[in-house]
Amino acid sequence: MVKLPWFPIHVGDYLADTGHLSPAQHGAYMLLLLHSWKTGALADDDEQLANITRMTADEWRANRATLLRFFHKDCNEGWRSARLEHERQRAQETSQRRSLAGSKGGTKSAMNRLLKK
């Protein structure tokens, strides 16, 4: 998997989808997205999810259903966001295209330098 230090956020879509969330739920949801972007699927483990969201176990239990509506259960891997996975795929493809273009440009530059000698 290509390491992606950034992820796109479509502000209009985010606000439209999350207008019903409390400030604490917004923060928790963003932390879940960030963790999922970095590591892949979220574990199906309430203690770990509470830790990721910086919530106590009681806070997590009270907010779990609301937050996990944004994710789907992947049979073997845990919780995934369909939108985030779509964006990850697009970002990986873009990164790979840019890497290939850069290597082609680098090869051409190196050849030009050799020919000038």
Backbone as JSON Lines, residues from 0, in Angstrom:
{"i":0,"aa":"M","n":[0.84,-1.17,0.0],"ca":[0.0,0.0,0.0],"c":[0.89,1.24,0.0]}
{"i":1,"aa":"V","n":[0.56,2.21,-0.83],"ca":[1.27,3.47,-0.9],"c":[0.98,4.26,0.37]}
{"i":2,"aa":"K","n":[2.03,4.83,0.98],"ca":[1.8,5.67,2.16],"c":[1.24,7.0,1.71]}
{"i":3,"aa":"L","n":[0.16,7.39,2.32],"ca":[-0.51,8.64,1.96],"c":[-0.58,9.53,3.2]}
{"i":4,"aa":"P","n":[0.25,10.56,3.27],"ca":[0.29,11.4,4.47],"c":[-0.86,12.41,4.55]}
{"i":5,"aa":"W","n":[-1.72,12.44,3.56],"ca":[-2.83,13.39,3.52],"c":[-4.08,12.65,3.05]}
{"i":6,"aa":"F","n":[-5.23,13.23,3.32],"ca":[-6.44,12.69,2.71],"c":[-7.37,13.83,2.35]}
{"i":7,"aa":"P","n":[-8.08,13.68,1.24],"ca":[-8.97,14.75,0.81],"c":[-10.22,14.77,1.68]}
{"i":8,"aa":"I","n":[-10.68,15.96,1.95],"ca":[-11.96,16.1,2.65],"c":[-12.82,17.06,1.83]}
{"i":9,"aa":"H","n":[-13.96,16.6,1.48],"ca":[-14.9,17.4,0.7],"c":[-15.81,18.09,1.71]}
{"i":10,"aa":"V","n":[-15.52,19.34,1.97],"ca":[-16.15,20.06,3.07],"c":[-17.67,20.07,2.96]}
{"i":11,"aa":"G","n":[-18.19,20.34,1.79],"ca":[-19.65,20.36,1.63],"c":[-20.28,19.03,1.95]}
{"i":12,"aa":"D","n":[-19.67,17.95,1.47],"ca":[-20.19,16.61,1.76],"c":[-20.08,16.29,3.25]}
{"i":13,"aa":"Y","n":[-18.93,16.63,3.83],"ca":[-18.74,16.35,5.26],"c":[-19.81,17.07,6.09]}
{"i":14,"aa":"L","n":[-19.99,18.35,5.82],"ca":[-20.97,19.11,6.6],"c":[-22.39,18.61,6.37]}
{"i":15,"aa":"A","n":[-22.71,18.23,5.14],"ca":[-24.05,17.71,4.85],"c":[-24.3,16.39,5.58]}
{"i":16,"aa":"D","n":[-23.27,15.56,5.66],"ca":[-23.42,14.24,6.28],"c":[-23.36,14.27,7.8]}
{"i":17,"aa":"T","n":[-22.77,15.32,8.37],"ca":[-22.5,15.32,9.81],"c":[-23.19,16.45,10.57]}
{"i":18,"aa":"G","n":[-24.13,17.11,9.94],"ca":[-24.8,18.24,10.58],"c":[-25.51,17.89,11.87]}
{"i":19,"aa":"H","n":[-25.85,16.64,12.05],"ca":[-26.57,16.21,13.24],"c":[-25.64,15.85,14.4]}
{"i":20,"aa":"L","n":[-24.34,15.85,14.17],"ca":[-23.39,15.43,15.21],"c":[-23.12,16.55,16.21]}
{"i":21,"aa":"S","n":[-22.88,16.14,17.44],"ca":[-22.45,17.09,18.47],"c":[-20.97,17.42,18.22]}
{"i":22,"aa":"P","n":[-20.46,18.46,18.86],"ca":[-19.02,18.75,18.7],"c":[-18.13,17.56,19.08]}
{"i":23,"aa":"A","n":[-18.47,16.87,20.15],"ca":[-17.67,15.71,20.57],"c":[-17.74,14.6,19.52]}
{"i":24,"aa":"Q","n":[-18.91,14.42,18.93],"ca":[-19.05,13.39,17.89],"c":[-18.28,13.77,16.63]}
{"i":25,"aa":"H","n":[-18.26,15.06,16.29],"ca":[-17.45,15.5,15.14],"c":[-15.98,15.14,15.37]}
{"i":26,"aa":"G","n":[-15.49,15.47,16.54],"ca":[-14.09,15.16,16.85],"c":[-13.82,13.67,16.8]}
{"i":27,"aa":"A","n":[-14.72,12.9,17.38],"ca":[-14.54,11.44,17.4],"c":[-14.59,10.87,15.99]}
{"i":28,"aa":"Y","n":[-15.52,11.36,15.18],"ca":[-15.63,10.87,13.81],"c":[-14.37,11.2,13.02]}
{"i":29,"aa":"M","n":[-13.86,12.41,13.18],"ca":[-12.64,12.79,12.46],"c":[-11.47,11.92,12.92]}
{"i":30,"aa":"L","n":[-11.37,11.64,14.2],"ca":[-10.3,10.77,14.69],"c":[-10.42,9.36,14.12]}
{"i":31,"aa":"L","n":[-11.65,8.86,13.99],"ca":[-11.85,7.54,13.38],"c":[-11.43,7.55,11.91]}
{"i":32,"aa":"L","n":[-11.78,8.63,11.2],"ca":[-11.38,8.73,9.79],"c":[-9.86,8.78,9.67]}
{"i":33,"aa":"L","n":[-9.22,9.6,10.49],"ca":[-7.76,9.73,10.43],"c":[-7.07,8.4,10.74]}
{"i":34,"aa":"H","n":[-7.56,7.73,11.76],"ca":[-6.96,6.44,12.13],"c":[-7.17,5.42,11.01]}
{"i":35,"aa":"S","n":[-8.36,5.4,10.45],"ca":[-8.65,4.47,9.37],"c":[-7.81,4.77,8.14]}
{"i":36,"aa":"W","n":[-7.6,6.05,7.85],"ca":[-6.77,6.42,6.69],"c":[-5.36,5.9,6.87]}
{"i":37,"aa":"K","n":[-4.85,6.01,8.07],"ca":[-3.47,5.61,8.33],"c":[-3.3,4.1,8.43]}
{"i":38,"aa":"T","n":[-4.29,3.4,8.99],"ca":[-4.1,1.99,9.29],"c":[-4.99,1.03,8.51]}
{"i":39,"aa":"G","n":[-6.0,1.54,7.82],"ca":[-6.95,0.65,7.14],"c":[-8.2,0.51,7.98]}
{"i":40,"aa":"A","n":[-8.76,-0.67,8.01],"ca":[-10.01,-0.89,8.73],"c":[-9.83,-0.65,10.23]}
{"i":41,"aa":"L","n":[-10.91,-0.19,10.85],"ca":[-10.93,-0.02,12.3],"c":[-11.28,-1.36,12.93]}
{"i":42,"aa":"A","n":[-10.58,-1.71,13.97],"ca":[-10.85,-2.98,14.65],"c":[-12.26,-2.98,15.24]}
{"i":43,"aa":"D","n":[-12.87,-4.13,15.26],"ca":[-14.19,-4.27,15.87],"c":[-13.99,-4.53,17.36]}
{"i":44,"aa":"D","n":[-13.49,-3.51,18.04],"ca":[-13.11,-3.63,19.44],"c":[-13.47,-2.31,20.12]}
{"i":45,"aa":"D","n":[-14.49,-2.34,20.96],"ca":[-14.97,-1.1,21.58],"c":[-13.92,-0.39,22.42]}
{"i":46,"aa":"E","n":[-13.07,-1.13,23.09],"ca":[-12.03,-0.49,23.9],"c":[-11.06,0.28,23.0]}
{"i":47,"aa":"Q","n":[-10.66,-0.35,21.9],"ca":[-9.74,0.32,20.98],"c":[-10.41,1.53,20.32]}
{"i":48,"aa":"L","n":[-11.66,1.39,19.92],"ca":[-12.37,2.5,19.29],"c":[-12.56,3.66,20.27]}
{"i":49,"aa":"A","n":[-12.84,3.35,21.52],"ca":[-12.94,4.4,22.54],"c":[-11.6,5.12,22.68]}
{"i":50,"aa":"N","n":[-10.52,4.37,22.68],"ca":[-9.2,4.99,22.78],"c":[-8.9,5.87,21.57]}
{"i":51,"aa":"I","n":[-9.22,5.39,20.38],"ca":[-8.98,6.17,19.16],"c":[-9.73,7.49,19.22]}
{"i":52,"aa":"T","n":[-10.96,7.45,19.7],"ca":[-11.81,8.66,19.74],"c":[-11.55,9.52,20.98]}
{"i":53,"aa":"R","n":[-10.66,9.06,21.85],"ca":[-10.34,9.78,23.1],"c":[-11.56,9.9,24.0]}
{"i":54,"aa":"M","n":[-12.44,8.9,23.92],"ca":[-13.64,8.88,24.76],"c":[-13.47,7.85,25.87]}
{"i":55,"aa":"T","n":[-14.17,8.06,26.95],"ca":[-14.23,7.03,27.98],"c":[-15.09,5.89,27.44]}
{"i":56,"aa":"A","n":[-15.04,4.76,28.11],"ca":[-15.86,3.62,27.68],"c":[-17.34,3.99,27.69]}
{"i":57,"aa":"D","n":[-17.78,4.72,28.71],"ca":[-19.19,5.13,28.77],"c":[-19.54,6.11,27.65]}
{"i":58,"aa":"E","n":[-18.66,7.06,27.38],"ca":[-18.91,8.01,26.28],"c":[-18.98,7.27,24.94]}
{"i":59,"aa":"W","n":[-18.06,6.32,24.76],"ca":[-18.06,5.56,23.5],"c":[-19.37,4.78,23.35]}
{"i":60,"aa":"R","n":[-19.79,4.1,24.41],"ca":[-21.04,3.32,24.34],"c":[-22.22,4.23,24.0]}
{"i":61,"aa":"A","n":[-22.23,5.44,24.54],"ca":[-23.34,6.37,24.29],"c":[-23.32,6.9,22.85]}
{"i":62,"aa":"N","n":[-22.16,6.94,22.21],"ca":[-22.03,7.52,20.88],"c":[-21.74,6.51,19.78]}
{"i":63,"aa":"R","n":[-21.52,5.27,20.15],"ca":[-21.1,4.23,19.21],"c":[-22.03,4.1,18.01]}
{"i":64,"aa":"A","n":[-23.31,3.96,18.26],"ca":[-24.26,3.73,17.16],"c":[-24.26,4.89,16.17]}
{"i":65,"aa":"T","n":[-24.23,6.1,16.69],"ca":[-24.22,7.28,15.82],"c":[-22.96,7.31,14.96]}
{"i":66,"aa":"L","n":[-21.82,7.06,15.57],"ca":[-20.54,7.15,14.85],"c":[-20.34,6.01,13.86]}
{"i":67,"aa":"L","n":[-20.74,4.82,14.24],"ca":[-20.49,3.68,13.35],"c":[-21.47,3.61,12.19]}
{"i":68,"aa":"R","n":[-22.48,4.48,12.18],"ca":[-23.37,4.55,11.0],"c":[-22.61,5.02,9.76]}
{"i":69,"aa":"F","n":[-21.47,5.68,9.98],"ca":[-20.65,6.16,8.87],"c":[-19.75,5.07,8.29]}
{"i":70,"aa":"F","n":[-19.75,3.91,8.91],"ca":[-18.86,2.82,8.52],"c":[-19.68,1.57,8.23]}
{"i":71,"aa":"H","n":[-19.09,0.65,7.5],"ca":[-19.74,-0.65,7.29],"c":[-18.8,-1.73,7.84]}
{"i":72,"aa":"K","n":[-19.39,-2.81,8.25],"ca":[-18.63,-3.92,8.83],"c":[-18.06,-4.76,7.71]}
{"i":73,"aa":"D","n":[-16.75,-4.87,7.67],"ca":[-16.05,-5.73,6.72],"c":[-15.89,-7.07,7.42]}
{"i":74,"aa":"C","n":[-16.33,-8.13,6.81],"ca":[-16.41,-9.45,7.46],"c":[-15.21,-9.78,8.34]}
{"i":75,"aa":"N","n":[-14.02,-9.68,7.81],"ca":[-12.85,-10.14,8.55],"c":[-11.98,-9.02,9.1]}
{"i":76,"aa":"E","n":[-12.16,-7.82,8.6],"ca":[-11.19,-6.78,8.91],"c":[-11.67,-5.74,9.9]}
{"i":77,"aa":"G","n":[-12.94,-5.57,10.1],"ca":[-13.43,-4.55,11.01],"c":[-14.32,-3.54,10.3]}
{"i":78,"aa":"W","n":[-14.25,-2.29,10.72],"ca":[-15.11,-1.23,10.21],"c":[-14.39,-0.42,9.15]}
{"i":79,"aa":"R","n":[-15.08,-0.14,8.05],"ca":[-14.52,0.66,6.95],"c":[-15.52,1.72,6.52]}
{"i":80,"aa":"S","n":[-14.99,2.82,6.04],"ca":[-15.8,3.88,5.45],"c":[-15.72,3.73,3.94]}
{"i":81,"aa":"A","n":[-16.85,3.54,3.29],"ca":[-16.86,3.37,1.83],"c":[-16.28,4.61,1.15]}
{"i":82,"aa":"R","n":[-16.66,5.79,1.62],"ca":[-16.15,7.02,1.01],"c":[-14.64,7.13,1.2]}
{"i":83,"aa":"L","n":[-14.17,6.82,2.39],"ca":[-12.73,6.91,2.65],"c":[-11.96,5.92,1.78]}
{"i":84,"aa":"E","n":[-12.48,4.72,1.62],"ca":[-11.82,3.72,0.78],"c":[-11.8,4.17,-0.68]}
{"i":85,"aa":"H","n":[-12.87,4.8,-1.13],"ca":[-12.91,5.34,-2.49],"c":[-11.83,6.42,-2.65]}
{"i":86,"aa":"E","n":[-11.75,7.31,-1.69],"ca":[-10.74,8.38,-1.74],"c":[-9.33,7.82,-1.64]}
{"i":87,"aa":"R","n":[-9.15,6.77,-0.83],"ca":[-7.83,6.13,-0.72],"c":[-7.4,5.55,-2.07]}
{"i":88,"aa":"Q","n":[-8.33,4.88,-2.73],"ca":[-8.04,4.29,-4.04],"c":[-7.64,5.37,-5.03]}
{"i":89,"aa":"R","n":[-8.4,6.46,-5.06],"ca":[-8.09,7.56,-5.98],"c":[-6.73,8.18,-5.64]}
{"i":90,"aa":"A","n":[-6.45,8.37,-4.37],"ca":[-5.17,8.97,-3.96],"c":[-4.0,8.05,-4.31]}
{"i":91,"aa":"Q","n":[-4.18,6.74,-4.12],"ca":[-3.11,5.8,-4.47],"c":[-2.85,5.81,-5.97]}
{"i":92,"aa":"E","n":[-3.91,5.83,-6.75],"ca":[-3.74,5.88,-8.21],"c":[-3.03,7.16,-8.63]}
{"i":93,"aa":"T","n":[-3.41,8.27,-8.05],"ca":[-2.75,9.55,-8.36],"c":[-1.29,9.51,-7.97]}
{"i":94,"aa":"S","n":[-1.0,8.99,-6.79],"ca":[0.38,8.89,-6.31],"c":[1.22,8.01,-7.23]}
{"i":95,"aa":"Q","n":[0.66,6.89,-7.65],"ca":[1.39,5.99,-8.53],"c":[1.64,6.63,-9.9]}
{"i":96,"aa":"R","n":[0.63,7.33,-10.43],"ca":[0.81,8.02,-11.72],"c":[1.91,9.08,-11.61]}
{"i":97,"aa":"R","n":[1.89,9.83,-10.54],"ca":[2.9,10.88,-10.35],"c":[4.29,10.28,-10.16]}
{"i":98,"aa":"S","n":[4.36,9.18,-9.45],"ca":[5.65,8.51,-9.25],"c":[6.21,8.03,-10.58]}
{"i":99,"aa":"L","n":[5.36,7.43,-11.38],"ca":[5.79,6.94,-12.69],"c":[6.24,8.1,-13.58]}
{"i":100,"aa":"A","n":[5.46,9.17,-13.59],"ca":[5.82,10.34,-14.39],"c":[7.14,10.93,-13.91]}
{"i":101,"aa":"G","n":[7.34,10.97,-12.61],"ca":[8.59,11.5,-12.06],"c":[9.78,10.64,-12.43]}
{"i":102,"aa":"S","n":[9.6,9.34,-12.39],"ca":[10.73,8.46,-12.74],"c":[11.05,8.57,-14.22]}
{"i":103,"aa":"K","n":[10.04,8.74,-15.05],"ca":[10.28,8.92,-16.48],"c":[11.03,10.22,-16.72]}
{"i":104,"aa":"G","n":[10.6,11.28,-16.03],"ca":[11.28,12.57,-16.17],"c":[12.7,12.5,-15.66]}
{"i":105,"aa":"G","n":[12.9,11.79,-14.56],"ca":[14.25,11.64,-14.01],"c":[15.16,10.87,-14.94]}
{"i":106,"aa":"T","n":[14.63,9.85,-15.57],"ca":[15.42,9.06,-16.53],"c":[15.81,9.93,-17.72]}
{"i":107,"aa":"K","n":[14.87,10.71,-18.21],"ca":[15.15,11.58,-19.35],"c":[16.21,12.62,-18.97]}
{"i":108,"aa":"S","n":[16.09,13.21,-17.79],"ca":[17.07,14.2,-17.34],"c":[18.45,13.58,-17.22]}
{"i":109,"aa":"A","n":[18.51,12.38,-16.67],"ca":[19.8,11.7,-16.51],"c":[20.42,11.41,-17.88]}
{"i":110,"aa":"M","n":[19.62,10.98,-18.82],"ca":[20.13,10.71,-20.16],"c":[20.64,12.0,-20.81]}
{"i":111,"aa":"N","n":[19.91,13.08,-20.64],"ca":[20.34,14.37,-21.2],"c":[21.67,14.81,-20.59]}
{"i":112,"aa":"R","n":[21.84,14.61,-19.29],"ca":[23.1,14.97,-18.64],"c":[24.25,14.13,-19.18]}
{"i":113,"aa":"L","n":[24.0,12.86,-19.39],"ca":[25.04,11.97,-19.92],"c":[25.43,12.37,-21.34]}
{"i":114,"aa":"L","n":[24.45,12.75,-22.13],"ca":[24.72,13.11,-23.52],"c":[25.48,14.42,-23.63]}
{"i":115,"aa":"K","n":[25.35,15.3,-22.65],"ca":[26.05,16.58,-22.67],"c":[27.53,16.42,-22.36]}
{"i":116,"aa":"K","n":[27.91,15.33,-21.74],"ca":[29.32,15.13,-21.35],"c":[30.17,14.73,-22.5]}
